[in-house]
Structure formats: C-alpha cells, structure tokens
C-alpha cells in the first residue's frame, strides 16, 4: 500500500508514553490459549469478546509493568502512517458530505499505550481501537495491530488502514444520526445484540463505510498493491463473531452477536468498496445482512 501519497492529518493527538500492563502485559502473557479461554467465559456471560479482554487488561494493568512503549516523537513511521490514513478519511468524507450540502467535521485520533481515559470512560489496549461519540475521538493503541496479526489472524498495512477507516465510519454514523438508533433502543430497554440486532447493523455499516473510503482513496491515489484488499477481507473475517466464538468455544451462538459474521463483515466491506456509495450502506434498513 503506497500510503505516503496521502495528505497527513494534523488531527492526531499523541498520548503515548510509559504505561503499566495493558496489551503488552496481561493479554500478551495469556497466550492464544488463554485468550480463547477468556473469550469462552465472556460468551457464557453474554459479554463481547473485546470487552472481556479489556477487563483482563485492566486487572493486570495495576499489578505488573509492561515493556516500555514508544513515546511521542518516537516510532515516527507508525505515526506518519496513521496521519496519512486519517488525512485520507478526512478528504474522502469531506467530499461526500459536501456533495449533499453538508460540512464534514473530522474526529481527533488519539494514540495511546496501555490505558486511556475518554469521555466514554477508561479503556485498555485490549479493548482494541474504539470511537467515543461523547468526545468525537478515535482511540488506538498501535500494539493492537501486532496482537491482531498474532492472535486473530489478520494484519498488514491495508488491514490496519481498514481498522482506522472502520472507526472513522462510526464517527460518520454519529454525524448522520445513525448512532442514536442504538442509543434510543438501549434506553428503552431493547436488546440490541443478536444476529439481526442493532449492534450488528451498526458495525456492518461501519465496515461498509470503510469500503466506501477505500474505493474513493484508490481512485484518488491508485495506492493499493496486490494483496491489499485480501488483507482487509482477511482481517474483517478474523474478527467476525462466528469466527471468534468458534475459536473460543467450538460453537456459534448467534443470539450473542455484536459485530456480524465473518461473511457479513467481508460482504459489507466489499459492497462499499465496489460501489463507493454511502447510500448503499444502510444496514439498518436491509432485509438481508
């Protein structure tokens, strides 16, 4: 992926520095077998896989220091990559919003190590990248990308770009009001999980938006190389609910789905990439996910 062709965003806030535990500590020491055991417990309790890994990271974080992490100004290549991907999301979504007479307000992307506090609460690296609508910021510990490749079977520069674009997709949902559907349903006591639930529809729309971004970025820069799309699809498949559940407990429980199956995640990303039209990403109204 020839990502250096993109404009680098100035909306990256670098909070990296010395950290306790986190992904390099508790989750790293668990090993794949331990990770799978934690996922199995989470599924039995009805908790999402990433939430359970986050709890383990929090418990371990105060007990043992992890390896030193790159601080601000270090690991510049990784930061430049994030700035380039974020800058491209800004340009692509600014054009889409302008086409409908609106102005795109980009999020801030926060780089952290180990643990971070957002307006949505505290989180560890084990939770993975996330978007907080309360402060309109995306949070990423870059060590997640190494863990993604080591334990979940996804990885590569375009796969990492897909993850960033997916989180920015949640920001687009917040700006367009789609996120409120889930919030209102929760407030009314509705169950938003499950194979056909609002959480799955929300995540699949963000996958589709990531594909829309990839389509426009490729047209603008021609930056994709052989295997890049396959990287993103492999990553989307690796973090599908059915794949994670099968790895964790050997069976699939659709009633506990929160992100969609591997097939669904790849299908919606591919739809966004092939058509490049956000209007075709209305997963909330789709009869078939």
ROLO-119193 format. One record per residue (C-alpha): residue number from 1; x, y, z. Coordinates in steps of 0.1 Angstrom, whole numbers. Layout:
BEGIN
NUM / X / Y / Z
...
This chain:
BEGIN
1 / 0 / 0 / 0
2 / 15 / 33 / -11
3 / 1 / 53 / 18
4 / 27 / 81 / 16
5 / 7 / 95 / -14
6 / -20 / 107 / 10
7 / -21 / 141 / 29
8 / -12 / 137 / 65
9 / -38 / 149 / 90
10 / -30 / 173 / 118
11 / -58 / 158 / 139
12 / -37 / 132 / 156
13 / -31 / 135 / 193
14 / -1 / 115 / 206
15 / -5 / 104 / 242
16 / 19 / 75 / 240
17 / 44 / 71 / 268
18 / 54 / 48 / 297
19 / 25 / 25 / 306
20 / 16 / -2 / 331
21 / 4 / -37 / 318
22 / -21 / -33 / 291
23 / -19 / -54 / 259
24 / 19 / -59 / 263
25 / 13 / -72 / 298
26 / -18 / -92 / 308
27 / -30 / -102 / 273
28 / 4 / -108 / 259
29 / 13 / -132 / 288
30 / -20 / -151 / 284
31 / -10 / -166 / 251
32 / -35 / -177 / 225
33 / -49 / -205 / 247
34 / -55 / -180 / 275
35 / -71 / -155 / 251
36 / -95 / -182 / 239
37 / -104 / -192 / 274
38 / -112 / -156 / 283
39 / -134 / -153 / 252
40 / -153 / -185 / 261
41 / -160 / -171 / 296
42 / -172 / -139 / 281
43 / -196 / -157 / 257
44 / -211 / -177 / 285
45 / -217 / -144 / 304
46 / -231 / -126 / 274
47 / -202 / -102 / 272
48 / -185 / -92 / 240
49 / -150 / -107 / 233
50 / -132 / -74 / 232
51 / -149 / -63 / 264
52 / -137 / -94 / 283
53 / -101 / -89 / 270
54 / -103 / -53 / 282
55 / -113 / -64 / 317
56 / -83 / -88 / 319
57 / -61 / -59 / 308
58 / -75 / -37 / 335
59 / -70 / -63 / 362
60 / -34 / -70 / 352
61 / -25 / -34 / 345
62 / -21 / -24 / 381
63 / -1 / -54 / 390
64 / 29 / -56 / 367
65 / 46 / -31 / 344
66 / 48 / -39 / 308
67 / 76 / -32 / 283
68 / 84 / 4 / 277
69 / 63 / 19 / 249
70 / 72 / 43 / 222
71 / 65 / 79 / 234
72 / 56 / 110 / 215
73 / 81 / 116 / 188
74 / 92 / 80 / 187
75 / 81 / 54 / 162
76 / 76 / 82 / 137
77 / 68 / 58 / 108
78 / 38 / 44 / 125
79 / 25 / 79 / 134
80 / 31 / 91 / 98
81 / 10 / 61 / 86
82 / -19 / 69 / 110
83 / -17 / 106 / 100
84 / -19 / 96 / 63
85 / -48 / 73 / 67
86 / -67 / 97 / 88
87 / -60 / 125 / 64
88 / -74 / 105 / 36
89 / -106 / 97 / 56
90 / -109 / 135 / 61
91 / -106 / 143 / 24
92 / -129 / 114 / 13
93 / -157 / 122 / 38
94 / -154 / 159 / 33
95 / -162 / 154 / -4
96 / -191 / 130 / 3
97 / -206 / 155 / 28
98 / -201 / 184 / 5
99 / -219 / 166 / -23
100 / -250 / 166 / -1
101 / -246 / 202 / 10
102 / -231 / 194 / 44
103 / -198 / 201 / 61
104 / -177 / 172 / 75
105 / -163 / 177 / 109
106 / -134 / 153 / 113
107 / -126 / 134 / 145
108 / -94 / 136 / 165
109 / -75 / 103 / 166
110 / -57 / 97 / 199
111 / -27 / 74 / 201
112 / -21 / 58 / 235
113 / -3 / 30 / 251
114 / -18 / 6 / 277
115 / -47 / 26 / 290
116 / -66 / 57 / 282
117 / -94 / 78 / 296
118 / -120 / 92 / 272
119 / -153 / 109 / 277
120 / -169 / 74 / 274
121 / -148 / 61 / 303
122 / -115 / 43 / 307
123 / -102 / 15 / 285
124 / -72 / -6 / 280
125 / -54 / -15 / 248
126 / -70 / -50 / 249
127 / -104 / -34 / 241
128 / -89 / -26 / 207
129 / -95 / 6 / 187
130 / -127 / 24 / 196
131 / -147 / 55 / 188
132 / -162 / 76 / 216
133 / -192 / 97 / 204
134 / -191 / 118 / 236
135 / -159 / 135 / 226
136 / -159 / 126 / 189
137 / -125 / 109 / 191
138 / -110 / 77 / 179
139 / -86 / 59 / 202
140 / -59 / 35 / 191
141 / -30 / 17 / 209
142 / -8 / 7 / 180
143 / 2 / -25 / 197
144 / -33 / -38 / 188
145 / -21 / -42 / 152
146 / 6 / -67 / 163
147 / -19 / -85 / 185
148 / -44 / -86 / 156
149 / -18 / -104 / 135
150 / -5 / -127 / 162
151 / -38 / -139 / 178
152 / -66 / -131 / 154
153 / -51 / -139 / 121
154 / -54 / -105 / 104
155 / -27 / -79 / 96
156 / -8 / -58 / 70
157 / -8 / -21 / 63
158 / -41 / -20 / 44
159 / -57 / -42 / 71
160 / -46 / -15 / 96
161 / -60 / 12 / 74
162 / -93 / -7 / 73
163 / -94 / -7 / 111
164 / -89 / 30 / 112
165 / -114 / 37 / 85
166 / -139 / 15 / 103
167 / -136 / 36 / 135
168 / -140 / 67 / 114
169 / -171 / 51 / 100
170 / -186 / 52 / 135
171 / -179 / 89 / 136
172 / -197 / 93 / 103
173 / -226 / 74 / 119
174 / -226 / 98 / 148
175 / -227 / 128 / 125
176 / -255 / 114 / 104
177 / -276 / 103 / 134
178 / -274 / 66 / 129
179 / -258 / 61 / 163
180 / -289 / 75 / 180
181 / -309 / 45 / 169
182 / -288 / 22 / 190
183 / -288 / 46 / 220
184 / -325 / 51 / 219
185 / -331 / 13 / 217
186 / -309 / 7 / 247
187 / -326 / 35 / 267
188 / -359 / 19 / 261
189 / -347 / -15 / 273
190 / -345 / -32 / 240
191 / -319 / -60 / 234
192 / -296 / -46 / 207
193 / -274 / -77 / 204
194 / -281 / -108 / 183
195 / -276 / -118 / 147
196 / -302 / -93 / 134
197 / -297 / -68 / 162
198 / -289 / -31 / 160
199 / -253 / -36 / 172
200 / -245 / -59 / 143
201 / -262 / -35 / 119
202 / -242 / -6 / 133
203 / -209 / -25 / 129
204 / -216 / -37 / 94
205 / -225 / -2 / 83
206 / -191 / 10 / 96
207 / -175 / -19 / 76
208 / -194 / -7 / 45
209 / -182 / 29 / 51
210 / -146 / 17 / 54
211 / -151 / 1 / 19
212 / -165 / 34 / 6
213 / -134 / 51 / 19
214 / -112 / 25 / 3
215 / -129 / 29 / -31
216 / -125 / 67 / -31
217 / -89 / 66 / -18
218 / -79 / 41 / -45
219 / -95 / 63 / -72
220 / -76 / 93 / -59
221 / -42 / 78 / -54
222 / -41 / 43 / -70
223 / -22 / 33 / -39
224 / -33 / -3 / -35
225 / -9 / -31 / -43
226 / -16 / -68 / -50
227 / -29 / -85 / -18
228 / -41 / -53 / -1
229 / -78 / -59 / -4
230 / -73 / -95 / 6
231 / -56 / -83 / 38
232 / -86 / -62 / 47
233 / -110 / -90 / 39
234 / -90 / -115 / 59
235 / -90 / -91 / 89
236 / -127 / -85 / 86
237 / -132 / -123 / 86
238 / -109 / -129 / 115
239 / -129 / -105 / 138
240 / -164 / -119 / 128
241 / -185 / -130 / 157
242 / -188 / -166 / 144
243 / -151 / -170 / 139
244 / -143 / -156 / 174
245 / -169 / -178 / 190
246 / -158 / -209 / 172
247 / -122 / -203 / 182
248 / -133 / -196 / 218
249 / -158 / -224 / 225
250 / -162 / -245 / 194
251 / -198 / -235 / 188
252 / -215 / -204 / 175
253 / -242 / -185 / 194
254 / -260 / -160 / 171
255 / -280 / -145 / 199
256 / -249 / -130 / 214
257 / -235 / -115 / 181
258 / -225 / -79 / 183
259 / -204 / -73 / 151
260 / -216 / -97 / 125
261 / -203 / -129 / 110
262 / -171 / -132 / 90
263 / -191 / -135 / 58
264 / -213 / -104 / 66
265 / -183 / -82 / 75
266 / -165 / -91 / 43
267 / -196 / -87 / 22
268 / -204 / -52 / 35
269 / -169 / -40 / 32
270 / -167 / -54 / -3
271 / -201 / -37 / -12
272 / -187 / -3 / 0
273 / -155 / -8 / -19
274 / -171 / -20 / -52
275 / -198 / 8 / -53
276 / -182 / 36 / -34
277 / -217 / 49 / -24
278 / -225 / 56 / 12
279 / -262 / 54 / 2
280 / -258 / 16 / -3
281 / -246 / 12 / 33
282 / -280 / 14 / 50
283 / -277 / -18 / 70
284 / -304 / -6 / 94
285 / -330 / -10 / 66
286 / -315 / -41 / 50
287 / -336 / -72 / 49
288 / -305 / -94 / 45
289 / -273 / -87 / 63
